C-alpha cells in the first residue's frame, strides 16, 4: 500500500520498499518473542536498527489509515493488540 501510494508502483515493490520488506521479514523471523510478539511500540526487544525503524514508522503512518479500508479486521486486531500489556 505504501509503495503504491508513494512511488506509484502497482504490480511489484520498488527497490527501496523491496529492501525494507526483505529486512523486516528477516529480522522478525529471528525475534526471540515471535510467539507472543507485541506491537513494536510496546516491545522490549528492538529488532530493527534506528534507520530501518524510522523507515517502518514512515510506512505505518501512510499505510495504517489505509488498512481500515483494505483489511478492516487486521487493522482492528492491530489496534487491540497494541493496547495489551507488555
Protein Blocks (a to p, Z undefined) as FASTA:
>chain_A
ZZmmmnopakbccfklmmmmmmmmmmmmmpmklmmoccfklpcbdfbdfklmmmmmmmmm
mmmmmmmmmmmmlmmmmmmmmmpcZZ
